[in-house]
Amino acid sequence: MGYAMVMGEALIDLLEADLDGERVYRQAIGGAPLNVAVGVARLGGEARYAGTLGDDTLGDRIAGFLRETGVGDRGVRRVPVPTTLAVTTFEGAEPTFTFYGEPPSYSLLAPADLDPAEVAGAAVLYAGSICLLRRPFLDAARAAWAVPGPLRVFDPNVRPTLLPGAAAVTALRDLVEEFFATADLVKLSAADAATLYGEPDPAAAAAHIRSLGAATVVVTDGARGAHLATADGAVTLPAPKVGAVDATGAGDSVMAALISRLLSEGGPTTPGHVDFALSVAGLVCERRGGATAMPTPADLAARWGIR
């Protein structure tokens, strides 16, 4: 089994909560790529993380959490800016994010910070999410994506609050399609597809992204499950029924589970891999928080009987 190289943002989520009738914000370590790296490690795979962390107390906490969860941190760079905060509010279990901190602490990884041999040696390379909206991180992601060897997996992880108008959406669509075109696996949500393409149908969105060059596409659709499209055909798979309390990190856990199966079994992604990923996400939705909600195999065995 090889390792996954995960590139992208790490930050602090401030999660809206109620305490004795008063609205408060609970601190949690997050960022979609960090959630993915932690999810892979929790599921028994080897994950290595490349990104920048603020040189402050919150950055120290993120760095310590990576070490505690067994995520490789040779690709971490500390930068002299405050750690980015993501204030997270909810409608039901679904989160909405507003970001604070300029420049973003997660955006400062440069191509020169990468170890090309470590990228080339990975079985899986993950890129995507909001860090691609900023340089120099975008340049680093493009440099890593061009390294031959790993299976390339991508998640646009669209955040509408960072897209001020139609021109910004168009620019993001052009950017992510650059990565879609050469991806072995694209994972996105139905909400991402609706923002990028105005397309509410996961099957249509998946077919379009495959037409751009992506080998496999998984579109998650909350409690309705996920749609898988490959060269062998397409299928929609149901999600398990859960008592969702917080969907923060659920999509990231799907990606982590798919990567863990790519590491242990190789590609391509199968309906069985997606079923497994939906079970992982269901358990995450029953917990509070992002990275800290990522389950272990023991958790999955206890909840679903999966071994």
Secondary structure, DSSP 8 states (H G I E B T S, - for coil): --EEEEES--EEEEEEEEETTEEEEEEEEE-HHHHHHHHHHHTT-EEEEEEEEESSHHHHHHHHHHHHHT-EEEEEEEESS---EEEEEEETTEEEEEEE-SS-GGG---GGGS-HHHHHT-SEEEEESGGGGSTTHHHHHHHHHTSSSSEEEEE----GGG--SHHHHHHHHHHHHHHHTT-SEEEEEHHHHHHHHS---HHHHHHHHHHTT-SEEEEE-GGG-EEEEETTEEEEE-------S--TTHHHHHHHHHHHHHHHH-SS--HHHHHHHHHHHHHHHTSSSSGGG---HHHHHHHH---
